[in-house]
Amino acid sequence: MQIIQSIRDKGAAIVIAVIALSLIGFILMDAKQGNSNPFRSMSTKVGKVNGDPIELAEFNKRVKQVEDQEEQRSGQRPSGTRSNQLREQMWNQLVAERIFFAEAEKLGINFNSKELSAILLSNDPSNPFLQEQGMVDPATGRLDMAKAQEALVNIKKFKGEQRDAVDAQIIEPLKLSSIVSKYSGLISAAAYYPTWMQEKETAETKAFATIAYVAIPYSDISDSAVTVTDADVNAYVQKNKELFKQEDGRRISYVAFSQLPNAQDSSRVREALNQLKASFVADTNAKAFIGRNSSTIEFDDTYKPKSKITSSVLDTILKQPQGVVYGPYADQGSFVLAKVLGSKSLPDSVKARHILIGTMDPQTRQQVRDDSSAKKLADSILVAVKGGADFAALAAKYSSDGSKDKGGDLGTFGFGQMVPEFNDFTFNKPVGSKEVVKTQFGYHVIDIIAQTNFNPAYKIAFLGKEITASDATINNASLQATKAAGEKDAKALAAYAQKNGVSMTQVPTLIKENDFSIGGLQDARPLVKWAFDAKLGDVSEPFSIGDQFVVATVDKIEKEGVQDAATARSGAEVIIRKQKKAAMIKTKLGASPTLESAAAAYGKTIQQIGADSSLTMNSQVVNGLGMEHKLIGASFNKDYQAKPSPAFEGTNAVYIIKVLSIQNKPADSPQMMAEQAANRLNSLRSQFGNWYEGLKKQATIKDKRSEIF
């Protein structure tokens, strides 16, 4: 026993040591591959807004709620890029809530339970109950108050996940919209258009100038005659820091190796279908044959009108005799065989009525009646209907559908508008048929009243095989990417790409720490994280992104502040070149040029503008010259009536002007003045619409999402 215990003790120590070494090795391997922090995900906060933390648990809970909502709407769980988009939206929402609600609280703006009840029991368009099936009285088109009050009572009883869902889908949106409305109302009411401002703006509108001028366009000097140095760009950036703010980020380039199927893969799939074609012709059980051969297109045993059949070559398929197999043909990334099994006439519209014995609440998805009792009741009602009972009366008494107030009448509907089981019965059975049909909502007692416009319908069996890349294709792409990743630096990677005929893509935009896509690469979050952990010139391991293997290199690491000359040049160079050309033009014109001397120096003519009263202080453009705000301002300088202006640089040219006259248009009527004042006040109020951006700019926001996701 002592020997066994000794072995156990030593073995435990060995196992612990092995586990420890493995863990260290895993961490070191992870650090080598991505240079990432192995403890990145230990943070419990995704950020702070003015010191108020956004907890990871809260963030994940809110994200899950919006994902659940999207899944309910689309039937699909968000993943990949869409999941990243929802996280980004939720971050922005939580930041906005913290900034805005804190500001609203300072002003005493809130949202209480009485306001919530008032909205939910109203016919205001903002009431979410109006969008819920069965909550609107079909006779009046207004909210069914009894149902709304019942729903409100139930909401107050909800707990746990049910309560969270109600908060996310109903209460929080109403709270936000209500407080925003109140806050916006306060700001709007604060807008003021004083009399002195109206008088000033009216004077600017009515006064118009007539001027003589000489324009020397910048295009008269060749761009090659002007050199813009990095020092010029840096000096301009320092004077205009607000225009050249630089966020922390990365600039990268990458090479991509496609995992998409090639010509050989396409031929392989086509040949596989060719080998099945004869068997498909001979087989008498199309459903079993398609299931047995793993078709990407499910077998549909119903007859459908031509308009409801999806195929790129449908007209050709329908020309084939019954039982003949057409194909293989390419369609939406697959090769397909098609076999017409039969045709018949179907109506394009049906009029029917029904009595629904529901088993599930369509809003809450909660069971309201067990399946067996629902079927038993539906069967009993069918017997009564077939025995001559009043269908409308039974519908009013038993149906859980909104049509019960119309005797169960659903009106006329087209093919495909109802759920499949309901659709199949009403379009395939003759008028007068009465049966119980089960759907996802429960059991329907259906009575087909009329069918109109009969047209051909077809039953077609499709056998599809997706054109997928073979293992050899994918392995070859992976091998090429691995070789590229083996290059030691950016220069070597570029040389590898050129040698092997692979294009190097330079991402034009700055990559930020929380980005999840890079240029055309979607769902590229792992690559973004690598870029922020890597050093300048590092070459990444291959990343599988979409249908490509991607190998990237860091071209530049941008730090928060102002842009350097290389980055700012594209935005500053044109302006600096104009400034230098303006200085050259002014030097040639001399210290005190006249209109005549300026015209002679550059072979220009003296021109006039403004006699048509179009040159006013609030003009946006000058006829024939474009946007020239400096020229407009100079045109109302009375000093330039006695002598010409000095040469000044405009948007498109250097100008010298002389003011010939400043006159006034006739005054507007008092009524027109009042209308103008009202329009100006409305304009001022509309400018307050971006108040949130102002609040956000003043806030201190710490974003730590990149440490977690």
Secondary structure, DSSP 8 states (H G I E B T S, - for coil): -HHHHHHHHHHHHHHHHHHHHHHHHHHHHHHHHH---TTGGG-SEEEEETTEEEEHHHHHHHHHHHHHHHHHHHSS---HHHHHHHHHHHHHHHHHHHHHHHHHHHTT----HHHHHHHHTS--TT-GGGGSTT-B-TTTSSB-HHHHHHHHHHHHH--HHHHHHHIIIIIHHHHHHHHHHHHHHHHHHH----HHHHHHHHHHHHEEEEEEEEEEEGGGS-GGG----HHHHHHHHHHTGGGGEE-SEEEEEEEEEE-S--HHHHHHHHHHHHHHHHHHHH-S-HHHHHHHTT-SS----S-EEGGG---TTHHHHHTS-TT-EEEEEEETTEEEEEEEEEEEEEEEEEEEEEEEEESB-TTT--B-S-HHHHHHHHHHHHHHHHTT--HHHHHHHH--SGGGGGTTEEEEEETTSS-HHHHHHHHHS-TT-EEEEEETTEEEEEEEEEEEEEEEEEEEEEEEEE----HHHHHHHHHHHHHHHTSSSHHHHHHHHHHTT--EEE--S-B-TT---BTTB-S-HHHHHHHHHS-TT-B---EEETTEEEEEEEEEEE-SEE--HHHHHHHHHHHHHHHHHHHHHHHHH-SS--HHHHHHHHT---EEE-TTS--BTT-SSBTTTBS-HHHHHHTT-THHHHS----EE-SSEEEEEEEEEEEE-----HHHHHHHHHHHHHHHHHGGGGHHHHHHHHS-EEE-GGGT-
